Amino acid sequence: MTDRPASLRGARILLGITGGVAAYKAPELVRALGKEGALVSVVMTKHAQRFATPDALQAVTRGLVLTDLFEPAALSTGPWFPETPKSPLAYAHIGMAREADLVLVAPATANLLAKLAHGIADDLLSTSLLATRAPMLIAPAMNTAMWEHPAVQENVATLKGRGVRFVGPEAGELADGEHGMGRMAMVELIVSACAEARAGVAAGAGAATLPLRGRSIVVTAGGTEEAIDPVRVITNRSSGKMGFAIAEEARALGARVTLVTARTTATVPAGMATVEGMTVGAMRDAVLAAMADADALVMAAAVSDFAPVAASKTKLARTEKGLTLQLAATPDILSEVRKKFPKKLLVGFALETEDATEGVARGREKLKRKGLDLIAVNNPLRQGSEFGSDQNDVTLLAKDGADVPLGLRPKREIAREILLRVAAALNGKS
């Protein structure tokens, strides 16, 4: 479980539950929020009741459990939360929505995301979501194909642009037996995200904590390719997931993002300005052009260190004697960016396969040699952080010596940690 940034004690949380299979975890979630001191009231959709009953929810919360816009309890005048005085605001979709300190939807289906993105209010939950002025946190859960559908990703991008926070989904075994991205985030992680959202409110940040508002960030992702001949390339096993997580989190924190991508196996974030940089040369040109108007660069792409001296114009034929390739070093993009933009903030990644001590030492040397402000040292050979996984094991090294061993975490969490440090550095320079 991640450290919680603030207490939930006394926080009035409106929990919306939609009709995903993960709704069966709702009683556990309510109990966990209650243990942290939260005052929870619940709104369930019609389909949510097929996976968790109102009675089951009522047993673990002292608040209301409502299911219909026109049921008697929804048409009265509060109190809408436990330990809360009677409210002058009649109707639950106004009273609960306005008096909540935080609105949480878990699980959130594709249908709910579409309704919220497009302003559709046709039941108690969707009406309440449009009526609230409180911070909103959404924990999606659905089949991988649904989550990756462009329409869903566009809705997610729209909501993030409005300041809605997301926690998850995670990769793993789904209810239908498939494996992939779409599982609702763990209860512990949702509770932690609620505390983080609450902390933003306590600090006066309001519904959207946007420390990168007005900033322009360039992010690179994926693995570059260097041609051997028209069909063969030198490349690496980078999936692009870390770079995509950084790009999405930067946008969620208010930044204008330019994403420069090489070859990837993950889905490119929807609705984001994207430039292709398949080779080292192409990526260098794209990054240098984008940095002219940017505040910072996060170089998460796995850039080839070597390329064939000369690529064959025709496919090389197989021979029993084998083949010897002459390789030359590729351009050092980060060093070129630092030389051209000496005052801009640069973040690099160092993939190291040695033990932790040696890997950190090599990362420190790279940080100094390239003139970086921050570098993330990671090892894809460690269990849980393999190539293509949704987690990473990272140690952050800073120019000022403020190093942070993040350990094994979801890539989106790591992205946020990196970008909060970027925001602090940029805002400190302002």
Backbone torsions as a table, in degrees:
resi	resn	phi	psi	omega
1	MET	NA	137.6	-179.3
2	THR	-79.0	155.1	177.9
3	ASP	-65.0	137.8	-179.0
4	ARG	-90.2	131.3	-175.0
5	PRO	-76.2	-15.1	-179.1
6	ALA	-161.6	159.3	179.8
7	SER	-77.6	149.2	174.4
8	LEU	-97.6	5.2	-175.7
9	ARG	-58.5	123.9	178.2
10	GLY	83.4	-5.3	-179.1
11	ALA	-72.3	129.1	177.7
12	ARG	-88.2	112.2	-175.9
13	ILE	-112.1	123.9	172.3
14	LEU	-93.5	114.0	-179.4
15	LEU	-99.0	117.7	174.1
16	GLY	-97.9	133.3	-178.3
17	ILE	-122.6	122.2	179.5
18	THR	-106.7	177.7	-168.6
19	GLY	-83.6	46.6	170.9
20	GLY	-94.2	156.5	-179.6
21	VAL	-57.1	-33.0	-178.4
22	ALA	-63.8	-7.2	177.3
23	ALA	-61.2	-19.1	179.1
24	TYR	-65.3	-18.5	178.1
25	LYS	-83.8	-4.2	-174.1
26	ALA	-58.4	-44.9	177.6
27	PRO	-58.2	-39.4	177.6
28	GLU	-63.2	-40.4	179.7
29	LEU	-66.0	-43.9	178.8
30	VAL	-61.2	-42.8	179.1
31	ARG	-62.6	-41.6	-179.6
32	ALA	-66.0	-40.2	177.3
33	LEU	-65.1	-39.4	178.5
34	GLY	-63.6	-37.0	178.5
35	LYS	-64.4	-26.3	177.8
36	GLU	-86.7	2.6	176.6
37	GLY	94.5	4.7	-179.7
38	ALA	-73.6	150.0	174.9
39	LEU	-103.9	109.4	-168.2
40	VAL	-111.8	129.2	166.5
41	SER	-119.5	153.7	-167.1
42	VAL	-126.5	139.5	168.5
43	VAL	-122.1	125.1	-178.9
44	MET	-113.4	140.4	172.4
45	THR	-80.2	169.5	-179.9
46	LYS	-58.7	-45.1	-177.0
47	HIS	-74.1	-25.1	177.5
48	ALA	-62.2	-30.1	-177.4
49	GLN	-70.0	-8.7	175.9
50	ARG	-79.1	-16.3	-177.1
51	PHE	-115.2	-21.4	176.5
52	ALA	-149.2	132.0	-175.6
53	THR	-88.7	152.4	174.8
54	PRO	-57.0	-36.3	179.1
55	ASP	-63.3	-39.3	179.0
56	ALA	-63.6	-39.9	178.5
57	LEU	-70.4	-39.0	-179.3
58	GLN	-63.9	-28.8	-178.8
59	ALA	-69.4	-21.5	-175.2
60	VAL	-114.6	2.8	176.2
61	THR	-133.8	146.3	175.0
62	ARG	-90.6	1.6	179.9
63	GLY	-91.9	-171.4	178.8
64	LEU	-78.6	151.5	170.1
65	VAL	-128.3	104.7	-174.4
66	LEU	-112.2	149.7	-175.4
67	THR	-129.4	-13.9	-172.9
68	ASP	-144.4	141.3	-177.9
69	LEU	-60.8	-27.0	-173.4
70	PHE	-115.6	14.1	175.0
71	GLU	-71.8	152.4	-174.4
72	PRO	-52.3	-41.6	-177.8
73	ALA	-65.6	-24.8	-179.0
74	ALA	-85.6	-11.0	-176.6
75	LEU	-106.7	2.8	-179.1
76	SER	-91.3	-167.0	175.0
77	THR	-113.7	123.1	-175.9
78	GLY	-13.2	-168.2	9.5
79	PRO	-70.7	142.1	-175.2
80	TRP	-94.3	-15.4	178.1
81	PHE	-133.7	154.8	177.2
82	PRO	-58.9	148.8	175.6
83	GLU	59.4	27.0	-178.0
84	THR	-119.1	134.8	179.3
85	PRO	-59.9	159.7	177.1
86	LYS	-59.1	137.4	-171.9
87	SER	-96.8	144.1	173.5
88	PRO	-78.9	-7.7	-177.1
89	LEU	-88.6	108.4	178.8
90	ALA	-77.0	155.2	178.7
91	TYR	76.0	126.6	-173.2
92	ALA	-61.1	-39.2	-174.9
93	HIS	-67.2	-14.8	173.3
94	ILE	-100.2	-51.3	-176.3
95	GLY	-61.2	-51.5	-179.4
96	MET	-65.4	-42.0	-177.0
97	ALA	-65.0	-39.6	-176.1
98	ARG	-79.8	-31.7	-175.6
99	GLU	-90.5	-7.6	178.4
100	ALA	-70.9	140.0	172.1
101	ASP	-83.4	-23.8	-179.2
102	LEU	-154.2	137.7	174.3
103	VAL	-109.7	125.5	-179.6
104	LEU	-121.2	130.1	174.3
105	VAL	-115.8	114.8	-177.0
106	ALA	-153.9	115.7	-2.7
107	PRO	-80.3	158.6	175.2
108	ALA	-113.0	122.1	179.4
109	THR	-84.0	169.3	175.1
110	ALA	-59.5	-35.1	179.8
111	ASN	-63.6	-43.5	178.9
112	LEU	-63.9	-42.8	179.1
113	LEU	-60.5	-41.0	179.8
114	ALA	-65.7	-44.1	178.8
115	LYS	-58.7	-48.5	-175.9
116	LEU	-67.1	-40.4	-179.5
117	ALA	-64.5	-32.4	-175.1
118	HIS	-108.9	9.9	173.1
119	GLY	71.9	30.6	178.9
120	ILE	-89.0	128.9	-179.8
121	ALA	-129.9	97.3	-176.3
122	ASP	-127.8	11.2	173.4
123	ASP	-155.0	-179.0	-175.3
124	LEU	-62.4	-42.4	-176.4
125	LEU	-68.1	-52.2	-177.2
126	SER	-63.5	-33.3	177.0
127	THR	-67.5	-41.4	179.0
128	SER	-64.0	-38.5	-178.6
129	LEU	-64.8	-33.2	177.7
130	LEU	-78.1	-23.4	-176.6
131	ALA	-88.3	-14.0	-174.8
132	THR	-81.0	152.0	171.4
133	ARG	-116.7	8.4	-177.4
134	ALA	-83.5	160.4	171.9
135	PRO	-57.0	146.7	-177.2
136	MET	-125.3	134.4	178.8
137	LEU	-125.0	131.4	-176.2
138	ILE	-122.9	132.7	176.4
139	ALA	-115.1	92.6	-176.4
140	PRO	-68.7	155.4	173.9
141	ALA	-156.2	122.4	-179.0
142	MET	-171.5	174.8	176.6
143	ASN	-64.7	149.8	-177.7
144	THR	-54.6	-45.5	-178.4
145	ALA	-61.2	-37.4	178.1
146	MET	-67.9	-45.6	-179.0
147	TRP	-60.6	-39.1	-176.7
148	GLU	-83.8	-6.7	-179.5
149	HIS	-61.0	136.4	-178.2
150	PRO	-53.7	-36.1	-179.3
151	ALA	-64.5	-42.6	179.0
152	VAL	-66.0	-45.0	-179.7
153	GLN	-64.4	-34.5	176.2
154	GLU	-66.8	-39.0	177.1
155	ASN	-65.2	-41.1	177.6
156	VAL	-62.0	-44.9	179.5
157	ALA	-61.6	-40.4	178.5
158	THR	-60.6	-46.7	-177.7
159	LEU	-67.4	-39.9	177.5
160	LYS	-63.3	-36.5	177.4
161	GLY	-64.2	-21.9	177.2
162	ARG	-91.6	2.0	177.9
163	GLY	95.5	5.8	177.4
164	VAL	-72.0	134.0	177.9
165	ARG	-90.1	150.9	176.6
166	PHE	-126.6	145.6	171.7
167	VAL	-129.6	119.7	-173.0
168	GLY	80.0	-171.3	5.7
169	PRO	-77.9	175.4	179.5
170	GLU	-114.7	163.7	176.4
171	ALA	-90.4	148.8	178.7
172	GLY	158.1	-165.0	178.9
173	GLU	-77.4	130.7	-178.5
174	LEU	-97.2	168.5	-175.9
175	ALA	-61.8	-28.4	-178.4
176	ASP	-85.4	4.2	178.0
177	GLY	94.7	-11.4	177.8
178	GLU	-79.5	164.0	175.9
179	HIS	-116.3	139.1	177.7
180	GLY	159.2	-172.1	179.6
181	MET	-75.7	132.5	178.6
182	GLY	153.2	-12.8	178.2
183	ARG	-68.1	141.0	174.2
184	MET	-62.6	142.8	178.8
185	ALA	-57.2	152.7	178.3
186	MET	-59.0	148.0	-179.4
187	VAL	-54.0	-43.3	-178.8
188	GLU	-60.5	-39.5	-179.2
189	LEU	-70.0	-36.8	177.9
190	ILE	-64.8	-43.8	178.6
191	VAL	-61.0	-42.7	178.3
192	SER	-62.4	-41.3	179.1
193	ALA	-65.9	-34.5	175.6
194	CYS	-62.8	-43.2	179.6
195	ALA	-64.1	-38.8	178.9
196	GLU	-64.9	-43.6	178.0
197	ALA	-63.2	-40.2	178.7
198	ARG	-64.8	-37.2	179.2
199	ALA	-62.4	-37.2	178.2
200	GLY	-62.6	-38.0	178.8
201	VAL	-69.3	-42.7	-178.8
202	ALA	-61.4	-30.7	-179.8
203	ALA	-84.7	1.3	178.8
204	GLY	84.4	19.0	-176.2
205	ALA	-81.2	-18.3	179.3
206	GLY	78.3	-159.8	-173.3
207	ALA	-69.8	-26.3	-176.9
208	ALA	-130.0	110.2	176.7
209	THR	-86.2	105.1	-171.3
210	LEU	-124.0	73.0	-177.8
211	PRO	-68.0	-13.0	178.5
212	LEU	-105.4	13.5	178.8
213	ARG	-58.3	131.0	178.7
214	GLY	85.2	-4.5	178.6
215	ARG	-95.7	154.2	178.2
216	SER	-118.3	123.8	-175.5
217	ILE	-120.8	132.6	172.6
218	VAL	-100.3	130.5	-179.9
219	VAL	-126.7	135.0	174.9
220	THR	-109.8	151.5	-176.4
221	ALA	-150.3	155.0	174.2
222	GLY	90.8	-176.3	-179.4
223	GLY	-113.8	129.2	179.8
224	THR	-71.5	160.8	179.1
225	GLU	-126.6	136.3	175.9
226	GLU	-123.0	124.7	-171.6
227	ALA	-70.7	135.9	168.3
228	ILE	-93.6	-44.6	174.0
229	ASP	-151.3	-172.2	-175.2
230	PRO	-63.3	-15.4	-177.8
231	VAL	-120.8	-15.1	-176.5
232	ARG	-113.2	146.4	-179.2
233	VAL	-139.1	158.6	166.3
234	ILE	-96.5	124.9	-179.0
235	THR	-148.0	-162.4	-179.7
236	ASN	-145.3	-176.8	-171.1
237	ARG	-97.0	14.7	-180.0
238	SER	-62.8	134.5	179.2
239	SER	-89.8	-22.1	-175.1
240	GLY	92.0	-5.2	-174.6
241	LYS	-63.3	-38.0	-178.8
242	MET	-66.4	-45.4	178.3
243	GLY	-62.4	-40.5	179.2
244	PHE	-65.0	-39.8	178.1
245	ALA	-61.5	-41.0	178.8
246	ILE	-65.6	-43.2	179.9
247	ALA	-62.3	-44.5	-179.5
248	GLU	-66.1	-41.7	-178.9
249	GLU	-69.1	-36.5	176.9
250	ALA	-61.3	-42.4	177.8
251	ARG	-64.5	-41.7	179.8
252	ALA	-63.6	-27.4	179.7
253	LEU	-90.0	6.9	171.5
254	GLY	104.1	-1.4	-175.7
255	ALA	-79.6	154.1	164.7
256	ARG	-86.1	126.3	-170.9
257	VAL	-116.5	132.2	167.7
258	THR	-111.3	120.3	-176.9
259	LEU	-104.3	120.4	177.7
260	VAL	-105.4	117.0	-172.5
261	THR	-117.6	140.0	168.3
262	ALA	-99.8	-149.1	178.6
263	ARG	-71.8	132.8	178.6
264	THR	-136.4	158.6	174.2
265	THR	-110.6	-9.3	178.8
266	ALA	-93.1	167.3	-179.2
267	THR	-79.5	127.5	179.1
268	VAL	-66.4	133.3	179.3
269	PRO	-54.5	136.0	-177.7
270	ALA	-74.5	149.9	172.5
271	GLY	69.5	26.0	-177.1
272	MET	-119.1	141.3	177.6
273	ALA	-64.6	116.9	-172.7
274	THR	-126.4	136.2	177.3
275	VAL	-124.4	136.0	179.4
276	GLU	-83.8	132.4	175.0
277	GLY	-136.5	73.1	-169.6
278	MET	-71.0	-38.9	178.3
279	THR	-101.8	167.1	178.1
280	VAL	-59.8	-43.2	179.5
281	GLY	-61.4	-44.2	-179.9
282	ALA	-66.7	-39.2	178.6
283	MET	-67.3	-40.6	177.4
284	ARG	-58.5	-47.7	-179.3
285	ASP	-62.0	-42.7	-178.7
286	ALA	-66.2	-41.8	-179.4
287	VAL	-66.9	-46.3	-179.5
288	LEU	-61.7	-38.4	178.5
289	ALA	-67.3	-43.9	-177.6
290	ALA	-69.2	-31.8	-176.5
291	MET	-71.0	-14.4	179.0
292	ALA	-58.6	-33.9	-178.1
293	ASP	-115.1	16.3	-175.0
294	ALA	-108.8	159.4	176.9
295	ASP	-93.8	-28.8	-174.1
296	ALA	-154.4	157.1	176.1
297	LEU	-125.5	130.9	171.6
298	VAL	-114.6	106.6	-172.7
299	MET	-92.3	81.2	-178.5
300	ALA	-91.6	-8.4	-179.6
301	ALA	-67.3	149.6	173.6
302	ALA	-92.7	99.8	-174.0
303	VAL	-91.9	131.7	179.3
304	SER	-59.4	133.2	177.4
305	ASP	-83.9	-21.6	-177.6
306	PHE	-135.3	153.2	176.7
307	ALA	-143.2	150.5	175.9
308	PRO	-56.7	139.8	179.0
309	VAL	-58.6	-39.6	178.0
310	ALA	-147.3	122.7	177.9
311	ALA	-80.5	140.4	177.7
312	SER	-71.2	140.6	179.3
313	LYS	-79.5	-14.4	176.9
314	THR	-126.5	160.1	-179.5
315	LYS	-62.7	130.5	178.8
316	LEU	-72.5	129.2	-178.4
317	ALA	-78.3	147.5	176.8
318	ARG	-67.7	138.6	173.9
319	THR	-134.5	150.1	180.0
320	GLU	-69.3	-20.0	-179.8
321	LYS	-79.8	-7.9	-177.8
322	GLY	82.0	-165.8	-174.2
323	LEU	-146.5	136.7	175.3
324	THR	-109.9	124.6	178.9
325	LEU	-102.3	133.6	173.7
326	GLN	-95.2	120.5	-175.5
327	LEU	-111.1	148.3	176.2
328	ALA	-126.2	152.6	178.5
329	ALA	-65.4	141.8	178.1
330	THR	-86.9	165.6	177.4
331	PRO	-60.6	144.7	177.3
332	ASP	-91.5	98.4	-172.2
333	ILE	-62.7	-47.3	-177.1
334	LEU	-61.4	-41.6	179.4
335	SER	-64.1	-38.2	178.5
336	GLU	-67.4	-39.2	178.2
337	VAL	-64.2	-43.7	179.7
338	ARG	-61.5	-39.9	-179.7
339	LYS	-66.2	-40.1	-177.3
340	LYS	-80.7	-31.5	-177.9
341	PHE	-126.9	74.4	-171.5
342	PRO	-63.8	-21.1	-175.7
343	LYS	-104.6	1.0	-178.3
344	LYS	-88.1	155.0	-174.3
345	LEU	-84.2	128.4	-177.0
346	LEU	-123.7	132.2	176.8
347	VAL	-121.5	128.1	178.5
348	GLY	-116.0	171.9	173.9
349	PHE	-123.5	143.7	176.5
350	ALA	-127.1	108.4	176.9
351	LEU	-87.2	114.8	-177.5
352	GLU	-125.2	140.7	-178.3
353	THR	-111.1	5.5	176.6
354	GLU	-80.9	-176.5	175.9
355	ASP	-67.2	167.8	-171.2
356	ALA	-58.6	-43.2	-177.1
357	THR	-63.1	-47.8	-179.2
358	GLU	-68.0	-37.6	179.3
359	GLY	-62.3	-41.9	178.0
360	VAL	-65.6	-39.5	178.9
361	ALA	-62.5	-42.7	178.6
362	ARG	-67.2	-37.7	176.7
363	GLY	-63.7	-40.2	178.1
364	ARG	-62.3	-41.1	178.9
365	GLU	-64.0	-41.0	179.1
366	LYS	-66.2	-40.1	177.8
367	LEU	-56.9	-45.6	-177.9
368	LYS	-72.3	-44.3	-175.3
369	ARG	-63.6	-37.7	-176.7
370	LYS	-92.6	-4.0	179.2
371	GLY	69.4	40.2	-176.3
372	LEU	-87.2	158.8	173.7
373	ASP	-89.4	-30.0	-176.6
374	LEU	-154.7	143.7	175.8
375	ILE	-138.5	139.6	178.0
376	ALA	-103.9	115.2	179.8
377	VAL	-95.3	123.8	-179.9
378	ASN	-135.4	157.2	-178.7
379	ASN	-130.8	106.1	-177.3
380	PRO	-73.7	-3.6	178.2
381	LEU	-88.6	-9.0	178.4
382	ARG	-77.6	144.0	-176.7
383	GLN	-60.8	130.8	179.4
384	GLY	96.2	-16.4	-178.3
385	SER	-120.3	30.3	-177.8
386	GLU	-65.5	163.3	176.6
387	PHE	-53.1	133.6	177.0
388	GLY	85.7	-5.6	-179.1
389	SER	-78.7	170.0	179.6
390	ASP	-97.0	9.5	177.9
391	GLN	-124.1	164.9	176.4
392	ASN	-147.8	148.9	177.8
393	ASP	-110.2	104.9	-166.6
394	VAL	-126.0	142.0	166.8
395	THR	-117.6	125.5	178.9
396	LEU	-92.6	126.6	176.9
397	LEU	-112.9	130.7	-176.9
398	ALA	-113.3	152.4	179.2
399	LYS	-58.3	-34.1	-178.7
400	ASP	-85.9	4.8	177.6
401	GLY	86.9	0.9	179.5
402	ALA	-82.3	76.3	-176.7
403	ASP	-81.0	146.5	-179.1
404	VAL	-135.8	113.4	173.7
405	PRO	-81.9	103.7	-177.2
406	LEU	-75.9	-27.0	-177.3
407	GLY	74.6	-164.6	-178.0
408	LEU	-81.5	117.5	-178.7
409	ARG	-145.3	162.1	171.1
410	PRO	-58.3	145.2	-176.1
411	LYS	-61.1	-32.2	179.1
412	ARG	-66.2	-36.6	177.3
413	GLU	-65.7	-42.7	178.8
414	ILE	-63.3	-41.5	177.8
415	ALA	-57.4	-43.0	-179.3
416	ARG	-64.8	-42.6	179.0
417	GLU	-59.9	-43.9	179.2
418	ILE	-62.5	-46.7	-173.7
419	LEU	-72.7	-29.3	174.8
420	LEU	-65.8	-34.0	175.6
421	ARG	-72.3	-36.1	174.7
422	VAL	-62.1	-45.3	-179.5
423	ALA	-62.4	-42.7	-179.4
424	ALA	-62.9	-41.6	180.0
425	ALA	-66.6	-44.4	-179.7
426	LEU	-65.5	-43.9	-178.1
427	ASN	-70.2	-28.3	177.3
428	GLY	-71.0	-26.3	179.9
429	LYS	-83.3	-17.1	-173.6
430	SER	-67.9	NA	NA
